[in-house]
Amino acid sequence: MPARLISTGNGPSISLDKPIVLLGRQDECDVILESRKVSRKHCCLALINQTVLIRDLGSTNGISVNGKRVESATLSHGDIVSIGGHSFQLRWDSISGSQSRSPPPSSSASSDSGMDRPVPISDPSIKPLSSGGNRLAIA
């Protein structure tokens, strides 16, 4: 159930390749957004049961979903997320890597959600961390 935030500007896309992805300016974040409008720990995205949730972490400038400022929200395919001057569109990818129009159907009979499988990231701007995770810096 790979999901990605596709940049609507010139920046790279963000792969949601683990259950929780932390965005902000701080080096500890999974995705570093280089902007004075972005707080050190600005927001987080969580993948829960084939659902993407976004939550503001007390940032100064907040987050917006489809133009409306929110503290937290459940995201749907095609939603536009704004984070400190950066704007992204949520897209779901099929397992084969082709883009689909909606998230995969949820199956209550399946115990394997696939969320614990890593999604390969081929963007050369991603740097491995000593803790074993990846960090993506977006200017």
N, CA, C and O atoms as CSV, one atom per row, in Angstrom:
chain,resi,resn,atom,element,x,y,z
A,1,MET,N,N,0.819,-1.173,0.000
A,1,MET,CA,C,0.000,0.000,0.000
A,1,MET,C,C,0.877,1.256,0.000
A,1,MET,O,O,0.686,2.131,0.844
A,2,PRO,N,N,1.827,1.361,-0.921
A,2,PRO,CA,C,2.669,2.540,-0.928
A,2,PRO,C,C,1.866,3.803,-1.185
A,2,PRO,O,O,0.982,3.832,-2.041
A,3,ALA,N,N,2.186,4.841,-0.435
A,3,ALA,CA,C,1.581,6.148,-0.628
A,3,ALA,C,C,2.725,7.142,-0.726
A,3,ALA,O,O,3.780,6.956,-0.121
A,4,ARG,N,N,2.497,8.226,-1.514
A,4,ARG,CA,C,3.536,9.242,-1.666
A,4,ARG,C,C,2.900,10.606,-1.661
A,4,ARG,O,O,1.753,10.779,-2.074
A,5,LEU,N,N,3.664,11.580,-1.185
A,5,LEU,CA,C,3.296,12.974,-1.326
A,5,LEU,C,C,4.084,13.498,-2.514
A,5,LEU,O,O,5.311,13.581,-2.471
A,6,ILE,N,N,3.370,13.851,-3.574
A,6,ILE,CA,C,3.990,14.336,-4.793
A,6,ILE,C,C,4.048,15.856,-4.717
A,6,ILE,O,O,3.023,16.507,-4.513
A,7,SER,N,N,5.232,16.424,-4.879
A,7,SER,CA,C,5.392,17.873,-4.808
A,7,SER,C,C,4.627,18.533,-5.946
A,7,SER,O,O,4.720,18.105,-7.096
A,8,THR,N,N,3.871,19.575,-5.620
A,8,THR,CA,C,3.180,20.338,-6.655
A,8,THR,C,C,4.053,21.497,-7.132
A,8,THR,O,O,3.665,22.242,-8.032
A,9,GLY,N,N,5.233,21.647,-6.527
A,9,GLY,CA,C,6.206,22.658,-6.935
A,9,GLY,C,C,7.402,21.983,-7.572
A,9,GLY,O,O,7.252,21.023,-8.327
A,10,ASN,N,N,8.592,22.485,-7.269
A,10,ASN,CA,C,9.817,21.951,-7.846
A,10,ASN,C,C,10.505,20.916,-6.966
A,10,ASN,O,O,11.475,20.297,-7.404
A,11,GLY,N,N,10.037,20.712,-5.747
A,11,GLY,CA,C,10.695,19.800,-4.818
A,11,GLY,C,C,10.433,18.338,-5.135
A,11,GLY,O,O,9.546,18.013,-5.925
A,12,PRO,N,N,11.203,17.464,-4.518
A,12,PRO,CA,C,11.010,16.030,-4.731
A,12,PRO,C,C,9.783,15.508,-3.987
A,12,PRO,O,O,9.241,16.171,-3.102
A,13,SER,N,N,9.369,14.325,-4.361
A,13,SER,CA,C,8.248,13.661,-3.709
A,13,SER,C,C,8.720,12.998,-2.424
A,13,SER,O,O,9.912,12.758,-2.233
A,14,ILE,N,N,7.763,12.705,-1.546
A,14,ILE,CA,C,8.070,12.061,-0.270
A,14,ILE,C,C,7.386,10.700,-0.254
A,14,ILE,O,O,6.161,10.616,-0.348
A,15,SER,N,N,8.180,9.630,-0.135
A,15,SER,CA,C,7.617,8.297,-0.014
A,15,SER,C,C,7.271,8.035,1.439
A,15,SER,O,O,8.096,8.240,2.329
A,16,LEU,N,N,6.066,7.589,1.673
A,16,LEU,CA,C,5.645,7.225,3.026
A,16,LEU,C,C,5.998,5.757,3.202
A,16,LEU,O,O,5.155,4.872,3.060
A,17,ASP,N,N,7.267,5.523,3.514
A,17,ASP,CA,C,7.829,4.182,3.498
A,17,ASP,C,C,7.945,3.529,4.871
A,17,ASP,O,O,8.571,2.479,5.007
A,18,LYS,N,N,7.351,4.138,5.880
A,18,LYS,CA,C,7.329,3.529,7.206
A,18,LYS,C,C,6.076,4.011,7.933
A,18,LYS,O,O,5.439,4.962,7.478
A,19,PRO,N,N,5.710,3.392,9.032
A,19,PRO,CA,C,4.438,3.717,9.694
A,19,PRO,C,C,4.295,5.167,10.128
A,19,PRO,O,O,3.189,5.704,10.083
A,20,ILE,N,N,5.377,5.821,10.549
A,20,ILE,CA,C,5.317,7.223,10.954
A,20,ILE,C,C,6.483,7.960,10.308
A,20,ILE,O,O,7.634,7.533,10.399
A,21,VAL,N,N,6.164,9.082,9.649
A,21,VAL,CA,C,7.171,9.908,8.986
A,21,VAL,C,C,7.091,11.299,9.598
A,21,VAL,O,O,6.040,11.940,9.568
A,22,LEU,N,N,8.218,11.768,10.159
A,22,LEU,CA,C,8.300,13.065,10.816
A,22,LEU,C,C,8.890,14.082,9.845
A,22,LEU,O,O,9.936,13.841,9.243
A,23,LEU,N,N,8.206,15.232,9.694
A,23,LEU,CA,C,8.651,16.299,8.804
A,23,LEU,C,C,8.976,17.548,9.605
A,23,LEU,O,O,8.261,17.886,10.548
A,24,GLY,N,N,10.053,18.235,9.237
A,24,GLY,CA,C,10.442,19.464,9.905
A,24,GLY,C,C,11.812,19.920,9.449
A,24,GLY,O,O,12.356,19.393,8.478
A,25,ARG,N,N,12.379,20.907,10.153
A,25,ARG,CA,C,13.711,21.419,9.823
A,25,ARG,C,C,14.820,20.676,10.553
A,25,ARG,O,O,15.969,20.714,10.112
A,26,GLN,N,N,14.515,20.012,11.639
A,26,GLN,CA,C,15.524,19.394,12.497
A,26,GLN,C,C,16.133,18.144,11.848
A,26,GLN,O,O,15.456,17.407,11.131
A,27,ASP,N,N,17.427,17.925,12.117
A,27,ASP,CA,C,18.132,16.775,11.553
A,27,ASP,C,C,17.510,15.436,11.935
A,27,ASP,O,O,17.658,14.454,11.208
A,28,GLU,N,N,16.819,15.390,13.065
A,28,GLU,CA,C,16.208,14.143,13.524
A,28,GLU,C,C,14.986,13.745,12.700
A,28,GLU,O,O,14.528,12.606,12.792
A,29,CYS,N,N,14.460,14.654,11.908
A,29,CYS,CA,C,13.253,14.382,11.112
A,29,CYS,C,C,13.574,13.442,9.955
A,29,CYS,O,O,14.694,13.421,9.445
A,30,ASP,N,N,12.575,12.668,9.551
A,30,ASP,CA,C,12.727,11.766,8.406
A,30,ASP,C,C,12.801,12.564,7.109
A,30,ASP,O,O,13.543,12.204,6.196
A,31,VAL,N,N,12.030,13.653,7.030
A,31,VAL,CA,C,12.030,14.533,5.861
A,31,VAL,C,C,12.323,15.938,6.356
A,31,VAL,O,O,11.591,16.479,7.184
A,32,ILE,N,N,13.405,16.530,5.840
A,32,ILE,CA,C,13.806,17.869,6.250
A,32,ILE,C,C,13.325,18.852,5.196
A,32,ILE,O,O,13.694,18.762,4.025
A,33,LEU,N,N,12.497,19.790,5.630
A,33,LEU,CA,C,11.985,20.838,4.755
A,33,LEU,C,C,12.733,22.117,5.086
A,33,LEU,O,O,12.544,22.693,6.157
A,34,GLU,N,N,13.575,22.559,4.178
A,34,GLU,CA,C,14.412,23.737,4.391
A,34,GLU,C,C,13.604,24.997,4.129
A,34,GLU,O,O,13.508,25.442,2.985
A,35,SER,N,N,13.029,25.572,5.158
A,35,SER,CA,C,12.274,26.812,5.035
A,35,SER,C,C,12.092,27.402,6.425
A,35,SER,O,O,11.907,26.670,7.397
A,36,ARG,N,N,12.146,28.725,6.517
A,36,ARG,CA,C,11.901,29.384,7.803
A,36,ARG,C,C,10.447,29.244,8.227
A,36,ARG,O,O,10.121,29.451,9.396
A,37,LYS,N,N,9.575,28.897,7.294
A,37,LYS,CA,C,8.154,28.709,7.598
A,37,LYS,C,C,7.868,27.346,8.210
A,37,LYS,O,O,6.747,27.080,8.643
A,38,VAL,N,N,8.876,26.482,8.246
A,38,VAL,CA,C,8.724,25.130,8.776
A,38,VAL,C,C,9.341,25.066,10.173
A,38,VAL,O,O,10.475,25.501,10.374
A,39,SER,N,N,8.603,24.531,11.125
A,39,SER,CA,C,9.101,24.372,12.492
A,39,SER,C,C,10.099,23.214,12.556
A,39,SER,O,O,10.178,22.391,11.644
A,40,ARG,N,N,10.863,23.170,13.661
A,40,ARG,CA,C,11.859,22.096,13.813
A,40,ARG,C,C,11.222,20.719,13.694
A,40,ARG,O,O,11.723,19.863,12.963
A,41,LYS,N,N,10.137,20.503,14.396
A,41,LYS,CA,C,9.334,19.281,14.249
A,41,LYS,C,C,7.930,19.761,13.900
A,41,LYS,O,O,7.122,20.052,14.782
A,42,HIS,N,N,7.657,19.836,12.625
A,42,HIS,CA,C,6.451,20.506,12.136
A,42,HIS,C,C,5.206,19.610,12.194
A,42,HIS,O,O,4.190,19.988,12.777
A,43,CYS,N,N,5.294,18.427,11.590
A,43,CYS,CA,C,4.128,17.541,11.549
A,43,CYS,C,C,4.595,16.107,11.340
A,43,CYS,O,O,5.765,15.846,11.057
A,44,CYS,N,N,3.653,15.192,11.487
A,44,CYS,CA,C,3.964,13.798,11.202
A,44,CYS,C,C,2.842,13.196,10.372
A,44,CYS,O,O,1.691,13.625,10.439
A,45,LEU,N,N,3.206,12.199,9.597
A,45,LEU,CA,C,2.262,11.431,8.801
A,45,LEU,C,C,2.306,10.005,9.317
A,45,LEU,O,O,3.383,9.461,9.561
A,46,ALA,N,N,1.149,9.404,9.483
A,46,ALA,CA,C,1.084,8.033,9.989
A,46,ALA,C,C,0.272,7.171,9.034
A,46,ALA,O,O,-0.794,7.573,8.569
A,47,LEU,N,N,0.785,5.990,8.749
A,47,LEU,CA,C,0.064,4.991,7.953
A,47,LEU,C,C,-0.566,4.002,8.911
A,47,LEU,O,O,0.133,3.249,9.588
A,48,ILE,N,N,-1.898,4.005,8.967
A,48,ILE,CA,C,-2.611,3.120,9.886
A,48,ILE,C,C,-3.735,2.437,9.128
A,48,ILE,O,O,-4.656,3.098,8.649
A,49,ASN,N,N,-3.664,1.106,9.014
A,49,ASN,CA,C,-4.722,0.331,8.349
A,49,ASN,C,C,-5.131,0.926,7.012
A,49,ASN,O,O,-6.307,1.225,6.804
A,50,GLN,N,N,-4.187,1.100,6.112
A,50,GLN,CA,C,-4.415,1.624,4.767
A,50,GLN,C,C,-5.019,3.027,4.774
A,50,GLN,O,O,-5.766,3.393,3.867
A,51,THR,N,N,-4.695,3.802,5.794
A,51,THR,CA,C,-5.151,5.181,5.933
A,51,THR,C,C,-3.943,6.055,6.246
A,51,THR,O,O,-3.060,5.651,7.002
A,52,VAL,N,N,-3.904,7.257,5.662
A,52,VAL,CA,C,-2.831,8.204,5.959
A,52,VAL,C,C,-3.419,9.312,6.820
A,52,VAL,O,O,-4.388,9.969,6.442
A,53,LEU,N,N,-2.811,9.503,7.986
A,53,LEU,CA,C,-3.217,10.571,8.898
A,53,LEU,C,C,-2.088,11.584,8.972
A,53,LEU,O,O,-0.914,11.214,8.967
A,54,ILE,N,N,-2.443,12.873,9.041
A,54,ILE,CA,C,-1.455,13.934,9.228
A,54,ILE,C,C,-1.800,14.666,10.513
A,54,ILE,O,O,-2.972,14.873,10.829
A,55,ARG,N,N,-0.755,15.062,11.261
A,55,ARG,CA,C,-0.979,15.747,12.537
A,55,ARG,C,C,0.053,16.836,12.715
A,55,ARG,O,O,1.253,16.594,12.587
A,56,ASP,N,N,-0.416,18.038,13.012
A,56,ASP,CA,C,0.459,19.165,13.323
A,56,ASP,C,C,1.065,18.905,14.697
A,56,ASP,O,O,0.370,18.449,15.605
A,57,LEU,N,N,2.348,19.192,14.854
A,57,LEU,CA,C,3.028,18.970,16.129
A,57,LEU,C,C,3.270,20.288,16.867
A,57,LEU,O,O,4.318,20.482,17.483
A,58,GLY,N,N,2.289,21.188,16.797
A,58,GLY,CA,C,2.414,22.470,17.477
A,58,GLY,C,C,3.260,23.464,16.713
A,58,GLY,O,O,3.895,24.331,17.314
A,59,SER,N,N,3.279,23.352,15.393
A,59,SER,CA,C,4.094,24.244,14.575
A,59,SER,C,C,3.551,25.665,14.603
A,59,SER,O,O,2.382,25.889,14.917
A,60,THR,N,N,4.407,26.614,14.274
A,60,THR,CA,C,4.005,28.014,14.239
A,60,THR,C,C,3.056,28.306,13.080
A,60,THR,O,O,2.042,28.979,13.263
A,61,ASN,N,N,3.379,27.806,11.897
A,61,ASN,CA,C,2.596,28.127,10.698
A,61,ASN,C,C,1.554,27.073,10.330
A,61,ASN,O,O,0.786,27.279,9.391
A,62,GLY,N,N,1.511,25.959,11.040
A,62,GLY,CA,C,0.464,24.974,10.841
A,62,GLY,C,C,0.549,24.197,9.543
A,62,GLY,O,O,1.507,24.317,8.780
A,63,ILE,N,N,-0.486,23.394,9.314
A,63,ILE,CA,C,-0.626,22.604,8.099
A,63,ILE,C,C,-2.017,22.860,7.527
A,63,ILE,O,O,-2.954,23.188,8.254
A,64,SER,N,N,-2.129,22.704,6.224
A,64,SER,CA,C,-3.415,22.857,5.557
A,64,SER,C,C,-3.676,21.645,4.688
A,64,SER,O,O,-2.761,21.091,4.080
A,65,VAL,N,N,-4.938,21.239,4.634
A,65,VAL,CA,C,-5.366,20.162,3.751
A,65,VAL,C,C,-6.463,20.749,2.871
A,65,VAL,O,O,-7.497,21.205,3.360
A,66,ASN,N,N,-6.219,20.727,1.565
A,66,ASN,CA,C,-7.155,21.282,0.583
A,66,ASN,C,C,-7.521,22.731,0.910
A,66,ASN,O,O,-8.673,23.142,0.771
A,67,GLY,N,N,-6.503,23.504,1.355
A,67,GLY,CA,C,-6.689,24.922,1.607
A,67,GLY,C,C,-7.266,25.277,2.967
A,67,GLY,O,O,-7.436,26.458,3.268
A,68,LYS,N,N,-7.569,24.289,3.795
A,68,LYS,CA,C,-8.140,24.551,5.117
A,68,LYS,C,C,-7.132,24.160,6.197
A,68,LYS,O,O,-6.627,23.037,6.203
A,69,ARG,N,N,-6.839,25.097,7.115
A,69,ARG,CA,C,-5.892,24.810,8.194
A,69,ARG,C,C,-6.510,23.796,9.151
A,69,ARG,O,O,-7.666,23.929,9.552
A,70,VAL,N,N,-5.726,22.782,9.510
A,70,VAL,CA,C,-6.199,21.711,10.385
A,70,VAL,C,C,-5.133,21.369,11.420
A,70,VAL,O,O,-3.945,21.606,11.205
A,71,GLU,N,N,-5.569,20.812,12.535
A,71,GLU,CA,C,-4.643,20.263,13.539
A,71,GLU,C,C,-4.270,18.834,13.153
A,71,GLU,O,O,-3.123,18.416,13.312
A,72,SER,N,N,-5.246,18.097,12.647
A,72,SER,CA,C,-5.026,16.730,12.165
A,72,SER,C,C,-6.112,16.416,11.155
A,72,SER,O,O,-7.172,17.041,11.151
A,73,ALA,N,N,-5.838,15.437,10.293
A,73,ALA,CA,C,-6.811,15.067,9.268
A,73,ALA,C,C,-6.493,13.677,8.731
A,73,ALA,O,O,-5.348,13.225,8.757
A,74,THR,N,N,-7.524,13.020,8.249
A,74,THR,CA,C,-7.364,11.786,7.500
A,74,THR,C,C,-7.281,12.188,6.038
A,74,THR,O,O,-8.170,12.871,5.530
A,75,LEU,N,N,-6.217,11.768,5.355
A,75,LEU,CA,C,-6.000,12.173,3.976
A,75,LEU,C,C,-6.583,11.152,3.004
A,75,LEU,O,O,-6.611,9.952,3.278
A,76,SER,N,N,-7.042,11.654,1.874
A,76,SER,CA,C,-7.561,10.823,0.795
A,76,SER,C,C,-6.718,11.046,-0.448
A,76,SER,O,O,-6.032,12.061,-0.570
A,77,HIS,N,N,-6.772,10.089,-1.371
A,77,HIS,CA,C,-6.061,10.202,-2.642
A,77,HIS,C,C,-6.429,11.525,-3.310
A,77,HIS,O,O,-7.609,11.838,-3.466
A,78,GLY,N,N,-5.420,12.298,-3.704
A,78,GLY,CA,C,-5.652,13.563,-4.389
A,78,GLY,C,C,-5.674,14.784,-3.489
A,78,GLY,O,O,-5.646,15.909,-3.988
A,79,ASP,N,N,-5.723,14.594,-2.163
A,79,ASP,CA,C,-5.726,15.739,-1.249
A,79,ASP,C,C,-4.432,16.542,-1.409
A,79,ASP,O,O,-3.362,15.981,-1.643
A,80,ILE,N,N,-4.554,17.866,-1.277
A,80,ILE,CA,C,-3.403,18.761,-1.333
A,80,ILE,C,C,-3.026,19.143,0.097
A,80,ILE,O,O,-3.858,19.651,0.849
A,81,VAL,N,N,-1.770,18.898,0.469
A,81,VAL,CA,C,-1.261,19.174,1.807
A,81,VAL,C,C,-0.233,20.294,1.699
A,81,VAL,O,O,0.702,20.206,0.902
A,82,SER,N,N,-0.402,21.352,2.501
A,82,SER,CA,C,0.548,22.464,2.522
A,82,SER,C,C,1.254,22.482,3.869
A,82,SER,O,O,0.624,22.459,4.926
A,83,ILE,N,N,2.586,22.525,3.799
A,83,ILE,CA,C,3.424,22.510,4.990
A,83,ILE,C,C,4.475,23.599,4.825
A,83,ILE,O,O,5.435,23.429,4.073
A,84,GLY,N,N,4.298,24.723,5.527
A,84,GLY,CA,C,5.278,25.807,5.515
A,84,GLY,C,C,5.723,26.257,4.138
A,84,GLY,O,O,6.924,26.399,3.909
A,85,GLY,N,N,4.824,26.484,3.231
A,85,GLY,CA,C,5.180,26.952,1.898
A,85,GLY,C,C,5.419,25.842,0.896
A,85,GLY,O,O,5.509,26.112,-0.301
A,86,HIS,N,N,5.524,24.609,1.342
A,86,HIS,CA,C,5.656,23.456,0.452
A,86,HIS,C,C,4.274,22.846,0.267
A,86,HIS,O,O,3.494,22.762,1.216
A,87,SER,N,N,3.975,22.422,-0.954
A,87,SER,CA,C,2.667,21.857,-1.231
A,87,SER,C,C,2.838,20.499,-1.905
A,87,SER,O,O,3.678,20.333,-2.789
A,88,PHE,N,N,2.032,19.535,-1.477
A,88,PHE,CA,C,2.117,18.164,-1.968
A,88,PHE,C,C,0.721,17.615,-2.237
A,88,PHE,O,O,-0.260,18.060,-1.641
A,89,GLN,N,N,0.646,16.643,-3.143
A,89,GLN,CA,C,-0.610,15.935,-3.384
A,89,GLN,C,C,-0.410,14.483,-3.000
A,89,GLN,O,O,0.579,13.861,-3.387
A,90,LEU,N,N,-1.366,13.932,-2.224
A,90,LEU,CA,C,-1.279,12.534,-1.811
A,90,LEU,C,C,-1.670,11.639,-2.978
A,90,LEU,O,O,-2.717,11.826,-3.599
A,91,ARG,N,N,-0.816,10.666,-3.266
A,91,ARG,CA,C,-1.073,9.681,-4.314
A,91,ARG,C,C,-0.831,8.292,-3.747
A,91,ARG,O,O,0.119,8.067,-2.997
A,92,TRP,N,N,-1.690,7.382,-4.113
A,92,TRP,CA,C,-1.512,5.972,-3.762
A,92,TRP,C,C,-0.927,5.275,-4.966
A,92,TRP,O,O,-1.378,5.498,-6.089
A,93,ASP,N,N,0.071,4.434,-4.753
A,93,ASP,CA,C,0.666,3.641,-5.825
A,93,ASP,C,C,0.231,2.203,-5.633
A,93,ASP,O,O,0.089,1.725,-4.507
A,94,SER,N,N,0.023,1.525,-6.741
A,94,SER,CA,C,-0.277,0.098,-6.640
A,94,SER,C,C,1.006,-0.629,-6.292
A,94,SER,O,O,2.084,-0.037,-6.341
A,95,ILE,N,N,0.909,-1.881,-5.947
A,95,ILE,CA,C,2.087,-2.665,-5.571
A,95,ILE,C,C,3.091,-2.714,-6.717
A,95,ILE,O,O,4.298,-2.737,-6.476
A,96,SER,N,N,2.608,-2.730,-7.972
A,96,SER,CA,C,3.517,-2.814,-9.115
A,96,SER,C,C,4.214,-1.494,-9.401
A,96,SER,O,O,5.130,-1.447,-10.222
A,97,GLY,N,N,3.790,-0.405,-8.728
A,97,GLY,CA,C,4.445,0.875,-8.906
A,97,GLY,C,C,3.679,1.810,-9.811
A,97,GLY,O,O,4.054,2.977,-9.927
A,98,SER,N,N,2.606,1.344,-10.467
A,98,SER,CA,C,1.834,2.255,-11.317
A,98,SER,C,C,0.852,3.028,-10.454
A,98,SER,O,O,0.426,2.551,-9.402
A,99,GLN,N,N,0.499,4.215,-10.900
A,99,GLN,CA,C,-0.394,5.071,-10.126
A,99,GLN,C,C,-1.824,4.580,-10.273
A,99,GLN,O,O,-2.248,4.217,-11.371
A,100,SER,N,N,-2.560,4.566,-9.191
A,100,SER,CA,C,-3.963,4.201,-9.219
A,100,SER,C,C,-4.783,5.411,-8.810
A,100,SER,O,O,-4.230,6.382,-8.293
A,101,ARG,N,N,-6.081,5.373,-9.030
A,101,ARG,CA,C,-6.941,6.501,-8.721
A,101,ARG,C,C,-7.426,6.513,-7.282
A,101,ARG,O,O,-7.917,7.542,-6.817
A,102,SER,N,N,-7.305,5.410,-6.567
A,102,SER,CA,C,-7.771,5.366,-5.184
A,102,SER,C,C,-6.924,4.387,-4.402
A,102,SER,O,O,-6.217,3.570,-4.992
A,103,PRO,N,N,-6.984,4.456,-3.051
A,103,PRO,CA,C,-6.199,3.522,-2.255
A,103,PRO,C,C,-6.708,2.115,-2.467
A,103,PRO,O,O,-7.866,1.918,-2.834
A,104,PRO,N,N,-5.841,1.123,-2.236
A,104,PRO,CA,C,-6.276,-0.253,-2.387
A,104,PRO,C,C,-7.424,-0.547,-1.432
A,104,PRO,O,O,-7.485,0.018,-0.340
A,105,PRO,N,N,-8.335,-1.430,-1.837
A,105,PRO,CA,C,-9.443,-1.749,-0.944
A,105,PRO,C,C,-8.943,-2.414,0.323
A,105,PRO,O,O,-8.016,-3.224,0.284
A,106,SER,N,N,-9.557,-2.072,1.451
A,106,SER,CA,C,-9.146,-2.694,2.701
A,106,SER,C,C,-9.790,-4.056,2.804
A,106,SER,O,O,-10.923,-4.267,2.371
A,107,SER,N,N,-9.049,-4.969,3.381
A,107,SER,CA,C,-9.547,-6.326,3.537
A,107,SER,C,C,-9.420,-6.720,4.987
A,107,SER,O,O,-8.311,-6.859,5.503
A,108,SER,N,N,-10.546,-6.901,5.651
A,108,SER,CA,C,-10.501,-7.263,7.061
A,108,SER,C,C,-10.080,-8.711,7.244
A,108,SER,O,O,-9.706,-9.109,8.348
A,109,ALA,N,N,-10.135,-9.512,6.175
A,109,ALA,CA,C,-9.765,-10.919,6.293
A,109,ALA,C,C,-8.254,-11.098,6.287
A,109,ALA,O,O,-7.754,-12.105,6.787
A,110,SER,N,N,-7.517,-10.141,5.731
A,110,SER,CA,C,-6.075,-10.260,5.628
A,110,SER,C,C,-5.405,-9.737,6.889
A,110,SER,O,O,-5.731,-8.653,7.370
A,111,SER,N,N,-4.470,-10.509,7.418
A,111,SER,CA,C,-3.739,-10.064,8.602
A,111,SER,C,C,-2.455,-9.346,8.216
A,111,SER,O,O,-1.838,-8.699,9.062
A,112,ASP,N,N,-2.029,-9.449,6.926
A,112,ASP,CA,C,-0.809,-8.815,6.476
A,112,ASP,C,C,-1.160,-7.529,5.753
A,112,ASP,O,O,-1.627,-7.564,4.615
A,113,SER,N,N,-0.941,-6.397,6.402
A,113,SER,CA,C,-1.251,-5.108,5.781
A,113,SER,C,C,-0.125,-4.656,4.863
A,113,SER,O,O,-0.323,-3.741,4.065
A,114,GLY,N,N,1.061,-5.278,4.955
A,114,GLY,CA,C,2.190,-4.876,4.142
A,114,GLY,C,C,2.878,-3.625,4.652
A,114,GLY,O,O,3.841,-3.165,4.039
A,115,MET,N,N,2.409,-3.059,5.760
A,115,MET,CA,C,2.969,-1.801,6.252
A,115,MET,C,C,4.355,-1.984,6.837
A,115,MET,O,O,5.095,-1.009,6.970
A,116,ASP,N,N,4.725,-3.201,7.190
A,116,ASP,CA,C,6.039,-3.387,7.781
A,116,ASP,C,C,7.089,-3.722,6.724
A,116,ASP,O,O,8.242,-3.987,7.065
A,117,ARG,N,N,6.706,-3.713,5.439
A,117,ARG,CA,C,7.666,-3.934,4.367
A,117,ARG,C,C,8.199,-2.599,3.884
A,117,ARG,O,O,7.408,-1.691,3.628
A,118,PRO,N,N,9.520,-2.442,3.747
A,118,PRO,CA,C,10.061,-1.170,3.282
A,118,PRO,C,C,9.737,-0.943,1.807
A,118,PRO,O,O,9.642,-1.892,1.028
A,119,VAL,N,N,9.570,0.321,1.435
A,119,VAL,CA,C,9.358,0.702,0.053
A,119,VAL,C,C,10.661,1.293,-0.445
A,119,VAL,O,O,11.164,2.245,0.151
A,120,PRO,N,N,11.235,0.749,-1.542
A,120,PRO,CA,C,12.501,1.291,-2.019
A,120,PRO,C,C,12.354,2.744,-2.461
A,120,PRO,O,O,11.348,3.138,-3.050
A,121,ILE,N,N,13.391,3.526,-2.158
A,121,ILE,CA,C,13.416,4.934,-2.544
A,121,ILE,C,C,14.640,5.127,-3.420
A,121,ILE,O,O,15.758,4.811,-3.013
A,122,SER,N,N,14.430,5.650,-4.630
A,122,SER,CA,C,15.553,5.782,-5.551
A,122,SER,C,C,16.049,7.218,-5.690
A,122,SER,O,O,16.962,7.468,-6.476
A,123,ASP,N,N,15.482,8.157,-4.958
A,123,ASP,CA,C,15.875,9.561,-5.041
A,123,ASP,C,C,17.299,9.729,-4.512
A,123,ASP,O,O,17.564,9.363,-3.367
A,124,PRO,N,N,18.223,10.270,-5.307
A,124,PRO,CA,C,19.619,10.390,-4.862
A,124,PRO,C,C,19.830,11.395,-3.738
A,124,PRO,O,O,20.909,11.426,-3.146
A,125,SER,N,N,18.824,12.222,-3.425
A,125,SER,CA,C,19.015,13.199,-2.356
A,125,SER,C,C,18.749,12.606,-0.982
A,125,SER,O,O,18.826,13.313,0.023
A,126,ILE,N,N,18.437,11.311,-0.925
A,126,ILE,CA,C,18.165,10.658,0.353
A,126,ILE,C,C,19.477,10.151,0.942
A,126,ILE,O,O,20.269,9.501,0.259
A,127,LYS,N,N,19.691,10.454,2.203
A,127,LYS,CA,C,20.934,10.078,2.864
A,127,LYS,C,C,20.625,9.111,4.001
A,127,LYS,O,O,19.747,9.386,4.820
A,128,PRO,N,N,21.340,7.972,4.067
A,128,PRO,CA,C,21.099,7.052,5.187
A,128,PRO,C,C,21.515,7.678,6.508
A,128,PRO,O,O,22.509,8.402,6.570
A,129,LEU,N,N,20.758,7.401,7.562
A,129,LEU,CA,C,21.100,7.852,8.902
A,129,LEU,C,C,21.826,6.734,9.635
A,129,LEU,O,O,21.685,5.561,9.289
A,130,SER,N,N,22.593,7.098,10.636
A,130,SER,CA,C,23.297,6.085,11.408
A,130,SER,C,C,22.330,5.189,12.164
A,130,SER,O,O,22.681,4.069,12.534
A,131,SER,N,N,21.102,5.676,12.399
A,131,SER,CA,C,20.108,4.881,13.126
A,131,SER,C,C,19.424,3.875,12.234
A,131,SER,O,O,18.595,3.095,12.702
A,132,GLY,N,N,19.763,3.879,10.925
A,132,GLY,CA,C,19.189,2.899,10.014
A,132,GLY,C,C,18.046,3.439,9.175
A,132,GLY,O,O,17.592,2.740,8.269
A,133,GLY,N,N,17.557,4.645,9.429
A,133,GLY,CA,C,16.463,5.213,8.650
A,133,GLY,C,C,17.007,6.030,7.490
A,133,GLY,O,O,18.208,6.015,7.223
A,134,ASN,N,N,16.138,6.732,6.812
A,134,ASN,CA,C,16.536,7.606,5.724
A,134,ASN,C,C,16.146,9.038,6.044
A,134,ASN,O,O,15.195,9.272,6.790
A,135,ARG,N,N,16.869,9.994,5.489
A,135,ARG,CA,C,16.550,11.396,5.678
A,135,ARG,C,C,16.526,12.035,4.300
A,135,ARG,O,O,17.427,11.814,3.490
A,136,LEU,N,N,15.503,12.821,4.038
A,136,LEU,CA,C,15.360,13.509,2.756
A,136,LEU,C,C,15.322,14.995,3.032
A,136,LEU,O,O,14.462,15.471,3.773
A,137,ALA,N,N,16.240,15.727,2.448
A,137,ALA,CA,C,16.277,17.185,2.628
A,137,ALA,C,C,15.649,17.842,1.409
A,137,ALA,O,O,16.027,17.555,0.274
A,138,ILE,N,N,14.686,18.725,1.652
A,138,ILE,CA,C,14.012,19.427,0.569
A,138,ILE,C,C,14.256,20.914,0.747
A,138,ILE,O,O,13.933,21.489,1.786
A,139,ALA,N,N,14.827,21.525,-0.270
A,139,ALA,CA,C,15.100,22.964,-0.202
A,139,ALA,C,C,13.975,23.749,-0.816
A,139,ALA,O,O,14.027,24.979,-0.851
